[in-house]
């Protein structure tokens, strides 16, 4: 029981957790399962291409890359969780958290879940600062329409009443009694598949999310940003805007997978003062800089600092 571990400068990639015996069941943590009261520290590491679940035999995956159990804790910094899956009815393709988890200066992107939380599913206590959660998706499996023949969840919901089917939280799904707190964090371009016609709609977060200010969302249509007390000095959140992120970049080095803000991104210099609001360096080691050339060095919102290119 208990114990602690550190994962540092590592790549955990291409692991597949599946049963394959046809009876159906539950599978947890395709890349990493933290349980039995353990504490894990993850620094400058990448989790990519991991999966939990079995499409043919109806095994449900919880945490395609990482599952943190209710009695355990994870602290993650300068890391990336990208391109993981939890299928067919799976939740939390990137991270499935039921315990306590802190994520700082990290990227969670391009993960795909069957039902809840393409990027993250939270049923515990989750805190995020300077994190980019982008381009994750919930696949919204259905027995009808363009996705015909694929399963629905809960079982048979499409047959009895489509409104009973659960599929949401492309970026983050937060359970009703769980807690998510975010600051200087990007939730953008996350989607879910509509059951009716197979089209995709914005789904950055689902449920209540506590804001400590200076977050950026491309859509807040499915979630509620809450404030506790007078947090006006933290700065306002930016909502319903084009955050202008570049494509996922990965050079094969641990912890370096990221999505950089483009030159005209509204994220630049909007994260507040360095040290107060962010670390002196971003996820991949760039120093904070005066990205908008106004004479003041400020954090960019999200995991990555925009670096102006020198004039030729």
GUKOLRO-11012 format. One line per field, with one value per residue (C-alpha): residue in three letters; x, y, z. Coordinates in steps of 0.02 Angstrom, whole numbers. Layout:
# GUKOLRO-11012
aa <- (ALA	...)
X <- (X	...)
Y <- (Y	...)
Z <- (Z	...)
//
This chain:
# GUKOLRO-11012
aa <- (UNK	UNK	UNK	UNK	UNK	UNK	UNK	UNK	UNK	UNK	UNK	UNK	UNK	UNK	UNK	UNK	UNK	UNK	UNK	UNK	UNK	UNK	UNK	UNK	UNK	UNK	UNK	UNK	UNK	UNK	UNK	UNK	UNK	UNK	UNK	UNK	UNK	UNK	UNK	UNK	UNK	UNK	UNK	UNK	UNK	UNK	UNK	UNK	UNK	UNK	UNK	UNK	UNK	UNK	UNK	UNK	UNK	UNK	UNK	UNK	UNK	UNK	UNK	UNK	UNK	UNK	UNK	UNK	UNK	UNK	UNK	UNK	UNK	UNK	UNK	UNK	UNK	UNK	UNK	UNK	UNK	UNK	UNK	UNK	UNK	UNK	UNK	UNK	UNK	UNK	UNK	UNK	UNK	UNK	UNK	UNK	UNK	UNK	UNK	UNK	UNK	UNK	UNK	UNK	UNK	UNK	UNK	UNK	UNK	UNK	UNK	UNK	UNK	UNK	UNK	UNK	UNK	UNK	UNK	UNK	UNK	UNK	UNK	UNK	UNK	UNK	UNK	UNK	UNK	UNK	UNK	UNK	UNK	UNK	UNK	UNK	UNK	UNK	UNK	UNK	UNK	UNK	UNK	UNK	UNK	UNK	UNK	UNK	UNK	UNK	UNK	UNK	UNK	UNK	UNK	UNK	UNK	UNK	UNK	UNK	UNK	UNK	UNK	UNK	UNK	UNK	UNK	UNK	UNK	UNK	UNK	UNK	UNK	UNK	UNK	UNK	UNK	UNK	UNK	UNK	UNK	UNK	UNK	UNK	UNK	UNK	UNK	UNK	UNK	UNK	UNK	UNK	UNK	UNK	UNK	UNK	UNK	UNK	UNK	UNK	UNK	UNK	UNK	UNK	UNK	UNK	UNK	UNK	UNK	UNK	UNK	UNK	UNK	UNK	UNK	UNK	UNK	UNK	UNK	UNK	UNK	UNK	UNK	UNK	UNK	UNK	UNK	UNK	UNK	UNK	UNK	UNK	UNK	UNK	UNK	UNK	UNK	UNK	UNK	UNK	UNK	UNK	UNK	UNK	UNK	UNK	UNK	UNK	UNK	UNK	UNK	UNK	UNK	UNK	UNK	UNK	UNK	UNK	UNK	UNK	UNK	UNK	UNK	UNK	UNK	UNK	UNK	UNK	UNK	UNK	UNK	UNK	UNK	UNK	UNK	UNK	UNK	UNK	UNK	UNK	UNK	UNK	UNK	UNK	UNK	UNK	UNK	UNK	UNK	UNK	UNK	UNK	UNK	UNK	UNK	UNK	UNK	UNK	UNK	UNK	UNK	UNK	UNK	UNK	UNK	UNK	UNK	UNK	UNK	UNK	UNK	UNK)
X <- (0	57	231	295	376	448	436	561	623	528	418	276	208	107	40	-128	-237	-371	-448	-517	-619	-790	-876	-855	-782	-674	-493	-394	-238	-169	-2	-3	-116	-88	-178	-166	-128	25	99	177	275	286	414	464	384	268	122	69	-19	-81	-254	-376	-530	-579	-696	-738	-773	-854	-722	-734	-573	-543	-387	-310	-144	-162	-284	-267	-371	-472	-343	-190	-104	-13	88	131	242	319	241	128	-20	-62	-146	-212	-380	-512	-637	-771	-870	-714	-688	-535	-433	-289	-315	-448	-431	-526	-395	-294	-199	-100	-49	67	139	86	-8	-156	-205	-278	-345	-506	-634	-794	-910	-843	-688	-587	-441	-481	-615	-616	-703	-584	-489	-395	-294	-218	-105	-32	-100	-157	-305	-342	-403	-471	-633	-776	-830	-1013	-1041	-1216	-1314	-1390	-1337	-1161	-1087	-1206	-1153	-1046	-1097	-1190	-1180	-1265	-1301	-1457	-1489	-1511	-1644	-1750	-1721	-1575	-1578	-1522	-1356	-1206	-1072	-991	-841	-725	-592	-641	-785	-807	-919	-1053	-966	-788	-679	-581	-483	-395	-282	-190	-258	-318	-472	-493	-548	-611	-762	-895	-989	-1175	-1278	-1406	-1301	-1120	-1068	-952	-987	-880	-860	-717	-783	-937	-988	-933	-755	-678	-578	-430	-426	-342	-405	-452	-595	-647	-822	-903	-1070	-1069	-983	-997	-846	-864	-769	-746	-744	-659	-542	-549	-364	-326	-388	-536	-561	-567	-713	-787	-640	-518	-363	-257	-150	-31	-34	34	224	328	514	527	603	517	390	409	245	150	37	116	16	25	93	-79	-147	-250	-158	3	49	-125	-77	-18	147	285	308	138	47	170	343	492	503	366	338	480	603	570	594	444	460	374	273	166	312	228	379	313	355	197	149	57	-99	-69	82	186	262	256	433	442	551	695	677	781)
Y <- (0	178	219	350	355	483	475	598	630	477	426	303	261	132	29	-57	-120	-241	-404	-481	-623	-561	-542	-355	-268	-123	-80	58	155	108	192	214	159	245	161	95	265	296	466	492	640	660	785	821	662	613	491	459	327	227	150	67	-30	-162	-116	-294	-365	-213	-184	-6	94	220	324	287	358	384	332	405	309	390	360	418	578	639	797	829	967	1010	855	803	682	666	551	423	333	259	155	100	175	241	398	507	462	569	565	486	564	509	561	720	788	945	984	1129	1194	1041	996	877	861	756	620	525	450	357	443	564	675	665	752	727	647	714	632	696	857	927	1088	1155	1304	1355	1201	1183	1065	1066	962	821	735	628	509	493	315	276	134	250	374	396	300	153	-12	64	46	172	208	162	1	12	197	232	98	160	349	441	576	443	421	502	584	750	845	843	934	904	811	858	752	841	822	837	994	1068	1229	1314	1466	1530	1378	1354	1247	1258	1168	1016	931	798	704	740	582	642	661	626	809	884	1029	1126	1042	1117	1070	998	1039	1169	1232	1352	1491	1578	1694	1722	1565	1555	1450	1435	1389	1391	1326	1167	1220	1350	1450	1488	1613	1602	1768	1921	1856	2010	2044	1876	1944	1902	1747	1753	1653	1608	1660	1590	1556	1527	1379	1293	1107	978	973	830	809	642	713	682	814	918	882	1047	1166	1339	1500	1583	1758	1841	1733	1822	1713	1813	1911	1887	1770	1898	1927	1797	1701	1763	1679	1562	1486	1584	1456	1368	1181	1163	1281	1448	1601	1716	1866	2025	1941	2092	2216	2333	2344	2221	2037	1938	1754	1689	1589	1403	1289	1372	1545	1627	1665	1807	1767	1889	2000	1945)
Z <- (0	-29	-88	-209	-380	-500	-690	-764	-942	-1002	-1148	-1115	-1286	-1381	-1237	-1263	-1122	-1184	-1126	-1284	-1208	-1261	-1093	-1068	-916	-857	-900	-814	-860	-1030	-995	-806	-663	-495	-350	-171	-96	-204	-246	-419	-486	-675	-744	-924	-991	-1133	-1135	-1315	-1418	-1269	-1261	-1141	-1196	-1322	-1464	-1517	-1344	-1260	-1126	-1061	-1042	-903	-935	-1104	-1044	-855	-720	-545	-418	-279	-143	-243	-298	-454	-485	-668	-738	-907	-986	-1128	-1141	-1325	-1451	-1326	-1336	-1219	-1317	-1356	-1211	-1128	-1025	-996	-1149	-1088	-900	-787	-614	-459	-330	-310	-460	-499	-678	-720	-884	-986	-1145	-1158	-1340	-1480	-1364	-1408	-1289	-1326	-1203	-1071	-1060	-1220	-1135	-951	-845	-667	-521	-388	-353	-503	-514	-675	-705	-873	-960	-1141	-1167	-1352	-1499	-1392	-1440	-1381	-1519	-1468	-1524	-1586	-1665	-1795	-1927	-1999	-1851	-1876	-1801	-1664	-1482	-1375	-1189	-1075	-1166	-1273	-1243	-1429	-1440	-1295	-1297	-1375	-1242	-1117	-1207	-1124	-1230	-1184	-1117	-1267	-1167	-985	-904	-720	-610	-508	-339	-405	-412	-556	-531	-677	-700	-855	-946	-1125	-1162	-1349	-1506	-1411	-1488	-1471	-1607	-1619	-1604	-1730	-1887	-1845	-1853	-1722	-1605	-1482	-1312	-1213	-1042	-958	-780	-653	-664	-536	-619	-539	-688	-856	-941	-1125	-1195	-1375	-1311	-1140	-1204	-1099	-939	-803	-746	-561	-453	-264	-172	-244	-378	-489	-464	-547	-713	-822	-927	-1117	-1186	-1354	-1461	-1587	-1482	-1638	-1589	-1709	-1748	-1628	-1635	-1567	-1593	-1505	-1347	-1178	-1127	-1286	-1378	-1385	-1481	-1497	-1505	-1676	-1702	-1691	-1550	-1414	-1286	-1301	-1143	-1068	-926	-799	-711	-713	-548	-485	-628	-716	-708	-780	-922	-1020	-1048	-1175	-1089	-1175	-1065	-1043	-1157	-1214	-1351	-1394	-1386	-1261	-1146	-1015	-995	-959	-965	-1116	-1073	-1086	-1083	-1219	-1234	-1405	-1465	-1593	-1742	-1776	-1928	-2078)
//
